[in-house]
Amino acid sequence: MLFANSQKLSQTKGGIAVKATDVKANVVIVANCYELAQEALGLFVRDARKAIKAKGRFCAAISRHTPSRFFRLLGEQGESKEQAWDKIHLFWVDECCGPRDFRDTNHNIGACSFIGKAGIPAENVHQISCENRNCGYVASRYEQTIHNVVGLEKDGMPRFDLIILGMDADGHIASLYPDTYAFFDTQETVCVIYFMDGRYTRITLSNPVLCAASHIAVLVRGEEKARILREVLTAKRDEVRYPIHSIWPILDKVTWLVDRNAGKYLLRGCRSNKTVRGSLESIEPYRRL
């Protein structure tokens, strides 16, 4: 069986090294990317209603890897009178700092799909404005916006009600890439990720902010991510190699939304297209990879 582990190795179970204290990963496996977007939207709406009822507003951060269909569905949900859309604040988990005419930003890709359709006021969609080439300045401005809108907890970190992350084929989340040390930055809310290989600079929420969230949804889709998904859920914790391991301390607050192609190694002999829900302790893996 597969476990998501957070303690020191102490025993072997079924040929896979597991730890004395195992944290069950909450996994939802759906048939395709369309159902994945629908599940993500349902989770978003439920968390929003819960937060608004409890404290009068809902603050969420969304990553670049969120399916575009999610934003289209969010726009369609704007017609619902049951949702207090004016009490919702949306942030971006990260942003790419391209040239001045760069249009492939998270804000342009995502927000254009629902602003004007959903009832979320435009001023409640907080983008990372990368027009200024001083990325440190941009990060500090975004950090201040987060502090002003979301607020700070006693530990000095903002607590988002929901953060939607996508895991890429190298195991990175947000813009916390393998073999970088940005996730060890425990002081900043927002950090700048520089690359030496020609990739654009990224601005991203820091690991402590991710771990301070009330709820995290990790979206994994596509067959090319099947092996890395199995690896991160069974390997010894290593944030440098698998940046997603940086959220292991709060694994009990994480919901994994996985399409059937990405989750094929988590299922054994299951040919049904029905949604599978459960913990990884109860989902049998394939024996051969």
Secondary structure, 3 states (H helix, E strand, C coil): CCCEECCCEEEEECCEEEECCEECCEEEEECCHHHHHHHHHHHHHHHHHHHHHHHCCEEEEECCCCCHHHHHHHHHHCCCCCCCHHHEEEEECEEEECCCCCCCCHHHHHHCCCECCECCCHHHEECCCCCCCCHHHHHHHHHHHHHHHCCCCCCCCCCCCEEEEECCCCCCECCECCCCCHHHCCCCCEEEECCCCCCCEEEEECHHHHHHCCCEEEEECCHHHHHHHHHHHHCCCCCCCCHHHHHHHHHHHEEEEEECCCCHHHCCCCCCCCCEEEECCCCCCCCCC
